[in-house]
């Protein structure tokens, strides 16, 4: 039977090689569509829940979610990446990984339940016991869905993932808003992740054409666990660095300030996640297939980084300028004290996206040990910066963390590029036009706000958005910027697909 006529099983990836570039581009479009839809749904949830609940409600749940998030980072043991990254894999190997994931999820659930009283004593709030017990079930649910998710991503079935993400988010948000509207208080915030995880697990199992067998051990499973364990440890360290600020603020300042800080952080992370998650979903399997082709690998990475920066730099620049009206209009006047934190955090948002992109390089090339080594060096430095800023309140924590992250970015990129032909100047060239254009727009928008000094929130938003947009449009007329925009337009033309092509992407 000719290779092109072989049936596509849940584990095969041979069919991807014939059109890897096209499938990656189509996958990028589908992932951006998925994330865009999720962004709208999550924004609706953020706006509505912020008006139905109080900062203390969000702070209370954040105390638990911060701790359980550490476990979630370790829950899949990195075995989803092991399944995606491996060129060849068998049914028995995936089954073995599945049962390991379920066992780890069950163990973490029991540990979390046993730790609930300790958490309540740490934060001096008995309500955290029941919150912790209920949120512990997300570990078991997550363990059950790791391998089905990984198989969908391994085969780059992005249309299926789009349907799963959007459906599960829509249902979870409706449940949470309904509970908040009916007076459930912070329990609505607990229902959101529980419903979301359960729906994603169920839909993944309905979509994937694979069912586990009894666990069997072979020689390759051990190496996959070693690789995955390093990835899981890396994700755990990443989550630790990102959660340390919440833990310290909750312990030192209490639920109210933590609620303000966590809402500002999570609101800013919405656009970050809308870019990083779909980019990683496409980049890791695609880069894994071309890891031996150094020039193609570097070209794909720089193209992806350039596109992401063109999308994100103007967004974060505008959010920096319009932080106050954005916070007040979206969340309500009771959240106005979160605006300065939101503004400060936007300074380092682009840096976070670039650091996320280095993870693609490590994982796709199978260098989980080097990734872990890097994180073990940078995380204590970042956590230390939070401690330094803590006496100055939530603004101090945000500023110290942002400055340290930006200062360490060049070294992190240089370390990640070792063994490739990528260089800091090449990334600098990819970032130069979008970053420079956005900084010019920030400058003129700030000047417009300073000299017009509008009192009303809507006028502040109108002035900042108007001047920011006009400046961007003017900059597009400059020759270097115009050339890059034309290049992006060429990429956009590649995304215009016939309907049947979308079916093939699933």
Secondary structure, DSSP 8 states (H G I E B T S, - for coil): --GGGS---SS--GGGGGGHHHHHHHHHHHHHHHHHHHHHHHHHHHHHHHHHS-HHHHHHHHHHHHHHHHHHHHHTTTHHHHHHH-SS--HHHHHHHHHHHHHHHHHHHHHHHHHHHHHHHHHT-TTHHHHHHHHTHHHHHHHHHHHHHHHHHHTT-HHHHHHHHHHHHHHHHHHHHHHHHTT-TTHHHHHHHHHHHHHHHHHHHHH-S----S----HHHHHHHHHHHHHHHHHHHHHHHHHHHHHHHHHHT-HHHHHHHHHHHHHHHHHHHHHHHHHHHHHHHHHHHTTT-HHHHHHHHHHHHHHHHHHHHHHHHHHHHTHHHHHHHHH-GGGGGGHHHHHHHHTTHHHHHHHHHHHHHHHHTT-HHHHHHHHHHHHHHHHHHHHHHHTTHHHHHHHHHHHHHHHHHHHHHHHHTTTSS--HHHHHHHHHHHHHHHHHHHHHHHHHHHHH---SHHHHHHHHHHHHHHHHHHHHTSHHHHHHHHHHHHHHHHT---HHHHHHH-
